[in-house]
Amino acid sequence: MDLRLDYDPEQQGADLVAVDGILQYDGGLRTAIIVSLFTDARADDADALPTSDPDRRGWWADTFAEIDGDRIGSRLWLLSRAKQTDETLELARGYARTALRWLIEDGIATAVDVATSWHAIGVMRLDVDLTRATDGAVAERYTVFWNASYAL
């Protein structure tokens, strides 16, 4: 069981949830999905970085993964200055699917599907639908805000 995170699309981040000063737990997959999608995975050597900053990001502990190549997070951050195109939607969908693939590999889910769409100018929507291996479907929807001054 994980500590519960709630994603705030306006702040573009997640925070722990406390009720009356007591941290809450997530008995489902919401926190795992948030961490998988919104933690910055290390960019591949072939990935074009969105700025001149050479930082390829990634979580430091990926260096010590028990399974070679196993990493936390997604490469959605690479699209921070992308234009609102169908190609950007397809890249985002692929990055999200890759980030969530571990749910199937670890036997937690039997299927994971991601849909992407432009919700408004500067706003991408990610819809995550997964089928749990034990008790059926769960749908999670996240809105990702693009920096509209760069996106168009």
Summary of the structure (lengths in Angstrom):
residues: 152
radius of gyration: 15.8
end to end distance: 40.9
largest distance: 47.2
contacts: 410
relative contact order: 0.16
helix: 27%
strand: 33%
